[in-house]
Amino acid sequence: FGAFNKTLDGGTYKGYTPFLDSLAQQSLVFPNAYANGRKSIDAMPSVLASLPALVQPYVISEYSTNRVNSIASLLDGEGYETSFFHGAPNGSMGFLAFSKLAGFQKYYGKTEFNNDAEFDGMWAIWDEPFMKYWGTQMGQMKKPFFTALFSASSHHPFKVPAKYEGAFPKGTLPLHQCVGYTDNALRLFFNSIKNQPWFKNTVFVITADHSVSPVHAEYKTNINAFAVPLIFYTPDGSLKGVDNRLA
């Protein structure tokens, strides 16, 4: 991110997320936000159910059958329709099982997407078409609704669709062009939903399940090894600014 690293490289650092950097200027952001997990398999428990990673991933631990609360189960009690989206084969990383445990009413994976032509060949449906699908499904949800998506295109082997080869800066890590691709996919996603009647009443939360291999010395520390972005965007501008508290 450029928006979270304005002093990096003597103030010259640009980052790889031009769309999210622009969104951050219109949002409530937390520069001191830290992940509760180290791996993708920790994503749902840590981000959506406030269960930090322990000795092993929650979904394969002896606690995995416990009854837990999540944002989904709590909002279900308030009359929300709830759903989780992940473009990998259904069952990947235990997300489908945990979605049921956490009280999500619906799960949308590679099976429901039903178009293997958009499969990246390794992990999941490419982020751009899957986010477009997510937006289309939102238009059919009963209001109020809560929905979450786990993007997948920023994983090994760090490729982008053939039509985007060379379109995004390669940067200093193999991951960087993938970050550029997903940033652009989010830009297209927001453009596709901005005229929907529910858009102006929606709170969008953008964060990460864990950090990545560091390049800069500033991130090679015990604390910043867990640093992640945290952005709250409301189209009406009701949440805006910088909150430097720990998150």
N, C-alpha and C positions, 0 to 999 in steps of 0.2 A: 504493500500500500504506500502511495505517496502521502496521503492525507494524515497517516499516523506517524510519519517519519520525516517531518519538515526540517529537522536539524541534521539528518543523516548525510554523510559525505560532504560536510561543510555547508549544508543547505542546498546542495545541488541534486539530491536524489529525487527521481521522478516516479519510480515504482512501475507497476505493470497493470494497474487497475484504474484507467482513466474514468470509466463510468462510475464505479463505486466511490472514487475520490470526489466526483462532482455531487453524488448523492449524499456523501458525508457532510458536505457544506450546508446541506438543508436538513440535517438530522441531529439527533442527540447521540453523541459518540462518547465512548469510554476508552481513552488511550491506555489506561492501566487495567486491562482485562486479561484474565488468565484462564486457560483451559483446565478442566477437571479430568481430562483423559490424555493418553499418549498415542492411542491408536484409533482407527476408524470404527472398530467394533465397539468402542466406548461412546460413540456419538449419541445414540438415543438415550441411554441411561443418564449420561452426564448433562446433556443440554436440555433434554425434555422432561427428565424425572429427578433432577438434582441428586443423582447417585454418582459420586466420584469414583474413578477407577481405583480399585483396591489392589490386592496381590495379583488377581487375574481378572479378565473381563467379566463384568456382572453376568452376562448372558450365559456363560459356561461355569459360573460359580455355584456353590451349594445353596446360594440365596435366590437363584433364578426363578424359583417357583413361588417366592413370597408375593403376597399382595402388596402392590406399591401404588402410590399416587403419581400422577404426571399432569402436565398442563392439560392433556387431552381428557383425562378422567375427571379433573376438576371442572373443566368447561362443559363436559358432557352433562354434569349436574345442573348447569345453567342453561341447558337447552341448545347447546352448540352441536352442529354436525362436525365431526372430527375425522381427519384422514392423514395418512402418511404416504409419501412418494419416494421411491428409490428405484432407479432404472436398471438395477442388476437383476439377475435371475432370482425369482422369489425364494426367500430363505437365506439369501446371502447375509453373512455376518449376524445371523439370528435376528435381523430386523423385523421380519414378519412375526416371529414368535413373541418378540418383545412388544410389538405394537398391540398385540392382543392382551398381553399381560398389563400393559400400561393403559389400556382402555380406549385405544383408537377404534373407531367404528369401522373404518375402511382402510384397506391397504392397496396401493397401486404400484406394481412392479413391472418388470419386463414382460410378464405374461399378459397383463392388462393392456400394456402399450401395444402389443401385438403387431410389431413391424420390425423384424430382425434386420432389415436393410439398414436401420439406423444404429445397429449394435457396433460398438467400437472394436469388437473382436477379442477383447480381454476381460473387461469388467462389466460394462453396462451400456445402456443407450446413451449416445452423446448428449451432453448437457443442453445444447440448443434445442433440438427437437423435443427432448423430454420436458424442458421448461415450458415450451409452447403447449405441449399436452397438458401440463399442470394448469396453466392458465385457462385452457379450454374447459377442463374439468371444474375449475373454480366457478365458472359461469353457470354451472349446473347444480351447484351446491345450495342447500337450504340455508338461508341466513337466520341467525348468525352462524359463521363457520370458523373453525380453526384448522389450518392445514400446515404441514411442514414438509420440506423437501431436502434430501441429502444428495448433493451433487457428486458426481463420480469422475469427471473427466480430468481431474488434477492428480490422478494416480499413475503409478508405473504402468506401462513403459513411457509415459509422458509424451503422448502423440496428440495431434489435432487432426480433424477431418482433412482429407486430401485437398479440398477446395480452399482451406485456410492455411495450407503450408506456406510459410514465409510471410503471413499476414500480421503476425504479432512478434514483438521483440524476443529474441532468443534469450537475452539476459545472461546471467552467470550461473544459473541452475537449469537443468532440463525441465524443471517444473514451471519456469517462468512463462514460456509461451502458452502453456495450458491455463495458467492463471489469466493471461490475456484473453484466451478463448472463452473461458467461463465468464469473465467480466463483460465481454461483448454479448454473450448469451443472456446475461441478466439485463443488459440494456435493451435487447430485443424483446425480452419477456415483459419488462415494464412498459415498453411502447405498445405492446399488444393488449395490455389490460387497463391502460390509463383512462380509457373512455367508458369502462364498465361502471354501472350505477353503484356498485359496492366499493369501488376503488377508494373514494374519498373518505370512507368510514373505516378503513383498514389500517392496522398497525403492522408494519413490516419490520422483522428483526433479522439481521444478517450477522452471523458469527461463524466460528469454525470449531470443529471438535478437537483439534490439536494443532500445534505449530509444525514448522518444517525445518529441514536442515539449515542452519544459519550460514550466512556469508559474512556478515559484519560482526566485528568484535562485540558490539553493543548487545547482540543477541546470543553470544556464547557465554551466558551466565546462568546460574541456577534458576533465577527468577524469569528472565526473558526467554528461556528455553520453553516456557509455557505460554508465551504471549500470543494472543489472538485478537482480531478485530471484533468490536461489538458496536453495532449501529442500530438505532431505532429511528425509523422513518415514518412520518405521518404526512400524507399529502396536504393536510390543512395547516401544516407548520406548527402544530401545538406542541410537538417535542423537537427542541432545537437547542444546540449549544454543545459545550464540552464539559463533561463531568470527570474530574480527575480522581475521584474516589476509586478504591479497589473494586473490581467487579469480577 
